[in-house]
C-alpha cells in the first residue's frame, strides 16, 4: 500500500505527525457561565457602574427624609445642603485622585488650611495684591502635594533643604514671617520642579507619609499664622477678592454661592481628565496594578507625583472657597476635613484598593453626607446620633465595596 502524500505542487510522503493532525478533534472548548441569578447580575451591574449604588442611596435618602422631616424639600434647605458640602466636595475630589492610585492622603485638610492662611495673611497683613496672594497660596498647596508625592515615590532632600535655607536667610535678613514663609516654600517648589539632586527610591507608604505631613503642615500653619485668625472685616477692607466664592446667586427661587459652581467645575474638569486623557487612563492603570502599569511603559512615579501635586492644588482651591464660605481665615478650622473627604469618597463608590471609581461618585457621596446631616437635624435627631449614622454609613459603604469587588475574583 502506498504512503499518503502531502498536498502541494511537489508530492512527498506525509509524515506521521501530519497524518495525525487530520484525525485530531476540532471541537471548541465551551465554558459554562457562572450562574448566580438576579443578585449576581445586580452585583455585576454595580461593579460596572460605580456611581449606581451611591446614586440609589441618595435618592432613597431624599425620599425618606422628605417624608419624615418638615421642609426638607424647600428651596432654602436644598441650596443650603449644596453650600455646606462645597468645601468637602473639593477636598473629596482631591482625595479621589489619590485613592484611585491605591493611596490615601490624610493631609488634605492641613494643606487647605496652610494655603488659605497664606493667602489671607499675605493679602490682608502683608500688603501683597490679592490676585498675587491667591496665586502664591495655590502654589503653596501644589508644593505640599508634591512633597507628599515625592516621599511616596522618590524622595529628594534638596527641595526641603532649599526651603529651610531660604527661611533662615530671609528671617536673618530682617524679612518678616508673613513674607519669609511662603518664599521658602516656593523656593523648595522651584528646586523640586527642576529635579535637582539624588532621588533614592524610598517608596514610603502613603498612609504613613501623609499622616506625618498632616502634623507638619498644621504645625507650619500655627507657626505662620501665629495662631491668629484673620477676621472677616479685615478681609472685606483689604482683600475682598478672597471672599468672592461666598457671593450668592439666585436660581429658581434658591440661593447658591459661587463656590458651589466652583465645586461643580472642578468635578467636570476631573471627569474629562480621568475619562478622556492618557493621564487619566494612567491613573486608573497605576491604581489597578502598579507593576503591570510599569511593564506596559507607564512612568508610574511621574503619574503618582502629578496626582499628589494636582491634589494639593485642589486643596488650595478649596481653601479659597472656604474663606468665602466661612468669611474668615482661622488656623484651627477644618480639623475634620480629612475624615469628611474620605467619607465622601468611600460612600461615592471609589474603591480604597484603587483602580475603580468615578469622580462624580464622590460628588454624590458628599451630597449623601449633607442630606443625612440636614435630614436628621430637621427630624430632631441629636448631634450624637447624627455622627453615629454617618459612621454606620461608612461601614456599610466599605462592606458594599468588598462585596462588589468579588465580581472580578
N, C-alpha and C positions, 0 to 999 in steps of 0.2 A: 504494500500500500504506500502511495507517495505521501511525502510530508506536506502539510499545509504551507502555503506560500503567503507572504505578506503582500498587500496591495501596493501598487506603485508602478511606475514605468519600467522598473527592472525587478523582476520576480526574484525572491530569495527565500530560503527556508525560514519559516516563522519560528522564533524562539519559544521555548516552553512557557516562559512567563507572559509572553504576548498572547499566546493562546488562552492562558488562564484569565486574562482580562475580559475576553469576550464572554466567558462563562460566569463572571462575577455579578453579584446582585446590584441593581441600580435603584433600589428603594431609598427614599429620602427619610431621614430620621425625623420624627414628629414628637414634639414635647407638649404634654398637656399643660394648659394654662392653669395656674393655681386658682382654685375656686374658693371664694370667701363670701359670696353673696353681696347684698347691698352694703353691708358695713365695710367690706373690703373695697368696694367701689368708692364709697364715700371717703375712706382713708386715702385712696389714690388721688381722688379729686382735690383733697386738702393739700396733699403733697405737691401736686402740680400747680396749685393756686394758693400761694402763701397768704394772700390777703383775704381769702374767702372766710376763714374762721373768725378773724377779728372783726370783719365787716358784719358777720352774722351776730356776733356778741354785741356790737354797737347798736344794731337795730333792735335786738331783744332788750337791751338795757334801756334804750329810749322808750320803748313800748311799756316796760314795767314801771319806770319812774314817771312816765306820763300819766299812768293810771293811778299811782298812789301818792304822787307829790303834786300839790297845787302849784299852778303857774309854771310848771316845768317847761312847757312848750311856748311860753311867752317869748316875744322877740327879744326882750331885755335879757332874760336868763340865757337863751341860746347864744346871743352875742357875747355875754359875759363869760360863758364857758370857753369860747374861742379865744377871747382876750387872755384868760387865765392860763391857757396851755401854749401861748405863743413862745415864751422863753424855753419851756421844757421841750416843746416840739423841735426848736432849732438845736438844742443840746442833744435831743434824741436822734436827729438827723446825723450829727457828728458821730455819735456813739454807734449808729448803724453801720457807718463805713468801717469802723474798726472791728466790730463784731462780725461783719461779713468776711473778714480775713482771719477768722478764728482767734481774734484777740479781744481785748477789753481795755477801756480807758477809764480809770477811776478818778482822773484828774480834770474831767471836762468842766466841772463847776468852778474849780480853782483857777483854771485858765481863764474862764469867763470873768471872774471877779478881778483877777490881776489886770486883765485887758481893759475893763471898763474903769477901773480906778486910775489906770494910766491915762486914758482919755480925759477923765474928769479933772484930775489934778493938773495935767498939762494945760488944758483949756481954761480952767477957772482960776487956778493959782499960779500957773507957770507963764501966763501971758502968751501962750502959743495959739495961733489961729485955730479955730475949731476944726476945719477940714484937715489940717495937718495933724492935729492931735488925734483925730479919729483914725487917720492912716497909720500913725505910729502905734496906736492901740491894736489895730488889726494885724500889724506886723509883729507885735509882741505875742499875740495869740498864735500866729503861724510859727514863730520861733519856739514857743513852748511845745507845740505839737511836734515839730521836727526834732526837738530834744528827746521826746518820748520815743519817736520812731527810730532815732539813731541808737538809743540804748537797747531797743528791741531787735536791732539788726547788726549794725557795725558801729560801735561807739567810737567817737572821735573826742579826744581830750582838748585839742586846740581851741574849738569854739567856746567851750566853758572857760578855759584859761584866758582867752581874749576878753570875754565878758567881765571876768573878775579883775583883770589888769586895768581895763578901762574904768571900771567902777572906782578902783583905788586911786588911779591917776586923776580922775575927774574930781573926786571928793578932796584929794590933797591940794588940788589947784584952786579950791575955793568954790567950785561949781556946786549949786545946791542939789539936794537929793532929788527934787522933782524932775530935774533935767538929767542928772547923772545916771539914775537907774535905767530909764528906757534907752539911754545912749549905750550903756554896756550891753544890754540885751540885743540891740540892733547890731553892735559890733560882733557879738558872737554869731548872730544870724548871718552876717556877711561872710565871716570866715567859714562857717559851715556850708554855705552855698557853693563856695569855690572848692570844697572838698580837699582842704589842705591837711597834711599830716597823716600819720598811720591810722589805720582803721581796723583794729582787731575784731574778729567776728565773735563777739561775746554772746549775742543772741539771748539776752536775758528774757525771762518770762514776762509778757506784757502786764500781767496782773501785779507782779511784784514791782516792776518798773514804775507803773502809773500810781501804785499805792504810795511809793516813796515820793514821786513827783507831786502828788496831792498835798503832802505835808510841806514840801519845799515851796510850792507856788503859793500856798496860803501864808507861809511864814514871810515870803518875799512881799506879799500883799500888805501884811501888817507893818513890815519894815518901811515899805514905800509910802503907805498912807499915814503912817504914824498913828494908826488905829483911830483916825478921824474920818467922819462921814462928810462928804461934800453935799451940802444942803441944796434943796430944791430951789430956793430963792436965789442962791448964788449962781446956780446953773442958768436960771432964767435971765439973770442980769448979764452974765459974761459969755455964756455959750449955749444959747437956746437950740442950736442945731443938734446938740446931744439928745434932746428930748423929742426929736422930730417923729420918731416911731410911736410916740404916745398921742399924736394928733388923731382926732376921731373923724370918721366919715360915716354919714347916714345912708344906709341902703335898705330898701324895703321895710322901712319903719324900725330898723335895728341899727345900732351904732357899732362900728368896727374901727379899730385902731390901724394905723399904717403898719404897725408891727405884725398884725395878722396877715396882711398882704405880703410882707417880707417873708414870713414863715412859709406861705404858700409858694412864693417864688423860689425859695431855697429847695423845697421838695420837688418842684417841677424841674429845676436845673439838675438836681441829682438824679431824678428819674431818667432824664435824657442821657446824662453822662454814664450811668450804670447800664442802661439798656441799649445805647446806640453808639458807643465808642469802644475802641480797643482797650482803653484804660479800664472801663467798667467790666469788660469781659475778663481782663486780667485780675481784677479784684475778686471776682467770683471764683476764678480758677485757683488763685492762691489760697482762698479760704476752704475750698473743697479738698484740695490735695496739693500742698506746697511742693513736695518732692516731684510730683508729676508735672506741675507747672514749670519747675526749673528744667526738667528734661525736655519739655516742649519749647524751650527757648525764651521763656518769660523771665525777665530780670526781677526776681521776687523781692530782693532787698529794696530796689528802687520803687517798686509798687507799694510796699509797706511804708517806706519813708514818705511817699507822696500822700498816702491815705492819712497818716498821722498829721502831716502838715496841713492838709485840707481840713481835717477835723479841728485842729487848733484855730484855723482862720474862722471856721463856722462858730466856734465857741466865742471868739471875739465879736463876731457879728451879733450873736445872741446877747452879748454884754451891752452892745449899743442899744439893742431893743429893750433890754432890761432897764436901762436908765429911763427910757421913755415910759415904760410900764410902771415903774415904782416912783419915778420923779426925782430920785436922789441916787447917790452912789455910796454904798456902805461896804466896808471891807469885811464885814461879818455876816453878810447875807448869802442866801442860796447854798447853805451847807448841805441841804438835802437834794440839791440838783443832780448829783451823781446817781442816787438811787431812783429818782423820778425819771431820769433819762433812760436808765437801764430798764425800768418798769415799762416805759412806753415801747421800747424796742422788743422786749420779750413778749408782751401782750400783743404786739403788732405782728407776730409770726416769724420774726427773724430768728434763726437757729443760733444758739450760743456756741455751737460747734463749727460755725462758719459755712460759707458756700451756699446758703439757702435763705431766701428772704426777699422782700420787696420794700423799697423806700417808702411807698405810700402806706404800707402796713404800719410803720412807725407813727405816721400822722394819725391813723385810725386808733392806734394804741394810746396815743396822748389824749385823743378825744374821749376814749373809753374811761380813762382815769378822771378826766374833767367831768364827764357825765356822772360817774359814780359819786364823786365828791359833792357835786351840786345836787344830785337827786337825793342822796342820803341826808344832806343838810336840810333841804326843803321838806323832807319827810320827818324831820325832828330827831334824827339819829345822832347820838353823841359823837364827838370827835374821836373818842377812843375806839368806837366800833367802826368808824369810817376807815381808820388805819387798819383795823382787823380785816375789813372787807377787801381793801386793796392788797394786803399781804396774801390773803387767800386766793385772790385773783391771779397773783404772780405764780403761786404754786400750781394752780390749775393750768396756767399757760405753759409752764415748763413741762408738766406731765403730758399735755397735749402735743407739745413739740417732740417728746420722746416717742409717743405713740405714732405720730406721723412719720418719723424717720425710719420706722421699721419697714416701711414700704420698700426702701432700697436695699434692705438686708435679706 
